[in-house]
Amino acid sequence: MDQFTLNLLVVGATFALYIGIAIWARAGSTSEFYAAGRGVHPVLNGMATGADWMSAASFISMAGIIAFGGYDTSAYLMGWTGGYVLLAMLLAPYLRKFGKFTVPEFIGDRFYSQTARTVAVICLIIASVTYVIGQMTGVGVAFSRFLEVSNSTGLFIGAAIVFMYAVLGGMKGITYTQVAQYVVLIIAYTIPAVFISLQLTGNPIPGLGLFSDSVATGQPILQDLEGLLSDLGFKSYLAQSDTTLNMFLFTVSLMIGTAGLPHVIVRFFTVPTVKDARSSAGWALVFIALLYLTAPAVGAMARLNLINTFYPNGTSEAALSLAEIEAGVDAQGNDVNWVNNWAKTGLLSFDDKNGDGAITYANGDANELTVNRDIMVLANPEIAQLPGWVIALVAAGGLAAALSTAAGLLMAIASAVSHDLIKSQINPNISEKGELMAARVAMAVAIAVATWLGLNPPGFAAQTVALAFGLAAASIFPAILMGIFSKRINNKGAVAGMLAGLITTIVYIFLHKGWFFVASTASFSDADPLLLSIKSTSFGAVGALINFIVAYLVSNATEEVPADVQELVESIRIPRGAGSAIDH
Amino acid sequence: MANNGDNNAYWAANKRIIGISLVIWFVVSFGFGILLRPVLSGIAIGGTDLGFWFAQQGSILVFLVLIFVYAAKMNKLDKEHGVDE
């Protein structure tokens, strides 16, 4: 069976599974549509949260970022997992007790202010829409590489699948599909990693293999890699090259941004009790950690394999020749067809500038090889010469990661529009049936917009992820935290704080990336930032601090919080009674 | 239904558990993984140093333990204060 048929079979089987779940898990009420009827088991919710959270960026890009960034990129590993500790202890249990449907709803009720709710809706929509663009482009890339259809056909197929289970089933359909998608994506991620770890170190667990000795040299593989990188003039893998201040703030921003992303928070509204919300955050991190403990191993090992492919006899001997690439096999008999396969996609390119007939891979002007970091995961099975079914599995896994996150984000957008705008502000008398229809229409529109953005991605798509995390970190996380842990923060303080955090963060990002991401209007660059060594991607932590300070000062200068709202705060701190909120 | 004084004691106990957990959370990630890495550089592990291990793996493992210990402690606390479900 050829590779294309194999890809088609594996991806087709997973899609059939998702559609089957969509038909089984139709939503009949707003509670089922917004919160899956609050009947999801905490372990299953943890799995769904894992798929919701782990996007195309986690699955496809993260290992590549680590492979080329080394130690500095540990911020992603700590940031994207440490946020769950904050969720479990500071947000999820109390928001579950609150027992409503959306994040803006909590902010609006706690700060007894439609303005606060509207600011939260705006943050939610900007953060979620920017995030969804990346997922849709990921779907297109995976389809075009593995299923040989055009980028746009791939996007339409993906959108049609999401449409089926998201519009029919709402949160209920999305949750159970995400459980299946998690299983697909984690198998797809770990199997190639296990094979590669066995090949390189003899240890079947990639996370342990990373710190083991190489079968070939007898040295720790990290030392092998460090030596090769130094021979070729690349920066050290193990040493820190970023400033400590920026790395610290970047990690803080990713952590509190993770905890503040609305599509993650709403997952904890779906479990039956407060107790389940706490343990579910733990299970979510278990399922996320399975990938995140593997990713640094995939990164380091893929970089090592990449260098070894181009220097089959070591860096002091001749590099891979054009003739060998053409033939698809090197002098030792290793299969190097993947170089040509990926050159066709444009994600890898080489140019024998000095005309010596070989491809030099090194830091500086002599370099003749350009590698897109996303290849590190997508081409990994081919680089390591794994069987065809593993390659098909990676295609299905990448699609599962992108589709599951897209669905979660679309759900957050649709419920913000139907529940926080239509039901709360435009037509409060809407019937449950009417609201359910509005939610379905909002979802369909959101999918159409996301597909259009996927077809015509704005040039700044990659940079907007920083904006999503910055907004969540600087506006949403502090507002919810203060709403739960302080009875003194009032409506004026919360609105002033959110706006201060939001505006300073957006302005700081625009000053460095250009106003509305038009690069020519940037006044500063991340290489030489405005404040100390704080890059625009790390500013969310500073924005959050500004939010806290402004909210505190304004609240202290204005009136006390009304007694009934203080009682609301008292009540969300106590778990008893959360079950009754099911039928509120 | 528990009275107000008891609810305050429950909330104070919750905040104490959160405080201790977050100190550990900070030390293993921002501490061992970033700020204290130079101090730990003498401790070798698998071809690198302990700080690198904490930054790439150790912190995640500790986060996992922290959440489950917190959940277990809170379940116990809920029962002691009669606010469980």
Boltz contact constraints between the chains, C-beta under 6 A:
constraints:
  - contact:
      token1: [A, 71]
      token2: [B, 52]
      max_distance: 6.0
  - contact:
      token1: [A, 74]
      token2: [B, 55]
      max_distance: 6.0
  - contact:
      token1: [A, 74]
      token2: [B, 56]
      max_distance: 6.0
  - contact:
      token1: [A, 77]
      token2: [B, 56]
      max_distance: 6.0
  - contact:
      token1: [A, 78]
      token2: [B, 29]
      max_distance: 6.0
  - contact:
      token1: [A, 78]
      token2: [B, 33]
      max_distance: 6.0
  - contact:
      token1: [A, 78]
      token2: [B, 59]
      max_distance: 6.0
  - contact:
      token1: [A, 81]
      token2: [B, 60]
      max_distance: 6.0
  - contact:
      token1: [A, 81]
      token2: [B, 63]
      max_distance: 6.0
  - contact:
      token1: [A, 82]
      token2: [B, 29]
      max_distance: 6.0
  - contact:
      token1: [A, 82]
      token2: [B, 63]
      max_distance: 6.0
  - contact:
      token1: [A, 85]
      token2: [B, 25]
      max_distance: 6.0
  - contact:
      token1: [A, 85]
      token2: [B, 63]
      max_distance: 6.0
  - contact:
      token1: [A, 85]
      token2: [B, 66]
      max_distance: 6.0
  - contact:
      token1: [A, 88]
      token2: [B, 67]
      max_distance: 6.0
  - contact:
      token1: [A, 89]
      token2: [B, 18]
      max_distance: 6.0
  - contact:
      token1: [A, 89]
      token2: [B, 70]
      max_distance: 6.0
  - contact:
      token1: [A, 211]
      token2: [B, 46]
      max_distance: 6.0
  - contact:
      token1: [A, 220]
      token2: [B, 46]
      max_distance: 6.0
  - contact:
      token1: [A, 220]
      token2: [B, 47]
      max_distance: 6.0
  - contact:
      token1: [A, 222]
      token2: [B, 47]
      max_distance: 6.0
  - contact:
      token1: [A, 222]
      token2: [B, 48]
      max_distance: 6.0
  - contact:
      token1: [A, 223]
      token2: [B, 47]
      max_distance: 6.0
  - contact:
      token1: [A, 238]
      token2: [B, 48]
      max_distance: 6.0
  - contact:
      token1: [A, 238]
      token2: [B, 52]
      max_distance: 6.0
  - contact:
      token1: [A, 247]
      token2: [B, 34]
      max_distance: 6.0
  - contact:
      token1: [A, 248]
      token2: [B, 34]
      max_distance: 6.0
  - contact:
      token1: [A, 273]
      token2: [B, 85]
      max_distance: 6.0
  - contact:
      token1: [A, 275]
      token2: [B, 75]
      max_distance: 6.0
  - contact:
      token1: [A, 278]
      token2: [B, 71]
      max_distance: 6.0
  - contact:
      token1: [A, 279]
      token2: [B, 71]
      max_distance: 6.0
  - contact:
      token1: [A, 281]
      token2: [B, 67]
      max_distance: 6.0
  - contact:
      token1: [A, 282]
      token2: [B, 67]
      max_distance: 6.0
  - contact:
      token1: [A, 282]
      token2: [B, 68]
      max_distance: 6.0
  - contact:
      token1: [A, 282]
      token2: [B, 71]
      max_distance: 6.0
  - contact:
      token1: [A, 285]
      token2: [B, 64]
      max_distance: 6.0
  - contact:
      token1: [A, 285]
      token2: [B, 67]
      max_distance: 6.0
  - contact:
      token1: [A, 289]
      token2: [B, 60]
      max_distance: 6.0
  - contact:
      token1: [A, 289]
      token2: [B, 64]
      max_distance: 6.0
  - contact:
      token1: [A, 292]
      token2: [B, 60]
      max_distance: 6.0
  - contact:
      token1: [A, 293]
      token2: [B, 57]
      max_distance: 6.0
  - contact:
      token1: [A, 296]
      token2: [B, 56]
      max_distance: 6.0
  - contact:
      token1: [A, 573]
      token2: [B, 11]
      max_distance: 6.0
  - contact:
      token1: [A, 574]
      token2: [B, 7]
      max_distance: 6.0
  - contact:
      token1: [A, 574]
      token2: [B, 83]
      max_distance: 6.0
  - contact:
      token1: [A, 575]
      token2: [B, 78]
      max_distance: 6.0
  - contact:
      token1: [A, 575]
      token2: [B, 83]
      max_distance: 6.0
  - contact:
      token1: [A, 575]
      token2: [B, 85]
      max_distance: 6.0
  - contact:
      token1: [A, 576]
      token2: [B, 83]
      max_distance: 6.0
  - contact:
      token1: [A, 576]
      token2: [B, 85]
      max_distance: 6.0
  - contact:
      token1: [A, 579]
      token2: [B, 85]
      max_distance: 6.0
